[in-house]
Amino acid sequence: MVTVSFNIPEEVKNAFNNMFDVRNQNIIISDLMKRAVEEENLKRQRVQAVDALLALRGTIPPITEQEFRNARHENRP
C-alpha cells in the first residue's frame, strides 16, 4: 500500500467524513479511483472507436437513397 495526498475543498472533506464515518474510507477512496480509471479507459476506447468509424466512412463510396432502400429489402420475406 502507498499513501496518496490530495488537496480537496474543506466542504467535500467534511461531507465525505460525515457520510462515511463508520466505513473504511481507504477502501471507498480506492474503489472510487479504480472506477475513475475504468471510466477513463472506456471513454478513450469510445473516442478511438468513433475515430475509426469516421476514418472508415471516408473510404466507403456513397450510395444513392434507392440503393440504400434496395439493400434494406434484399433477402427479406
RALINGI-V649576 format. One record per residue. N is the residue number from 0. RES is the residue in one small letter. PHI is phi in degrees with one decimal (none if undefined). PSI is psi in radians with two decimals (none if undefined). Layout:
<<N/RES/PHI/PSI> <N/RES/PHI/PSI>>
This chain:
<<0/m/none/2.57> <1/v/-122.9/2.83> <2/t/-103.8/2.33> <3/v/-120.1/2.44> <4/s/-120.2/2.25> <5/f/-129.1/2.59> <6/n/-95.6/2.15> <7/i/-132.0/2.74> <8/p/-61.1/2.53> <9/e/-56.5/-0.69> <10/e/-66.8/-0.56> <11/v/-68.8/-0.78> <12/k/-59.2/-0.81> <13/n/-65.2/-0.75> <14/a/-63.5/-0.73> <15/f/-62.7/-0.83> <16/n/-63.7/-0.66> <17/n/-68.1/-0.71> <18/m/-71.8/-0.67> <19/f/-118.5/0.64> <20/d/-67.3/-0.46> <21/v/-104.2/0.05> <22/r/-107.5/2.87> <23/n/-74.1/1.78> <24/q/-67.1/-0.48> <25/n/-63.6/-0.72> <26/i/-66.8/-0.71> <27/i/-62.1/-0.83> <28/i/-63.8/-0.73> <29/s/-60.9/-0.77> <30/d/-63.3/-0.70> <31/l/-63.8/-0.69> <32/m/-66.9/-0.73> <33/k/-60.0/-0.78> <34/r/-62.9/-0.69> <35/a/-64.2/-0.69> <36/v/-65.3/-0.77> <37/e/-62.6/-0.76> <38/e/-63.8/-0.70> <39/e/-66.5/-0.69> <40/n/-61.8/-0.77> <41/l/-61.5/-0.73> <42/k/-60.8/-0.77> <43/r/-65.8/-0.68> <44/q/-63.8/-0.70> <45/r/-63.8/-0.74> <46/v/-61.5/-0.77> <47/q/-63.4/-0.70> <48/a/-65.3/-0.77> <49/v/-63.7/-0.77> <50/d/-59.9/-0.72> <51/a/-65.0/-0.73> <52/l/-64.5/-0.72> <53/l/-66.1/-0.66> <54/a/-66.4/-0.72> <55/l/-65.1/-0.67> <56/r/-58.1/-0.62> <57/g/-71.5/-0.27> <58/t/-98.8/-0.18> <59/i/-95.1/2.23> <60/p/-67.2/2.49> <61/p/-67.5/2.69> <62/i/-121.2/2.82> <63/t/-78.6/2.90> <64/e/-62.0/-0.66> <65/q/-65.3/-0.70> <66/e/-63.1/-0.66> <67/f/-63.9/-0.83> <68/r/-61.4/-0.74> <69/n/-61.3/-0.74> <70/a/-64.0/-0.63> <71/r/-66.7/-0.56> <72/h/-94.1/-0.17> <73/e/-64.0/2.43> <74/n/62.1/0.36> <75/r/-95.5/2.51> <76/p/-68.7/none>>
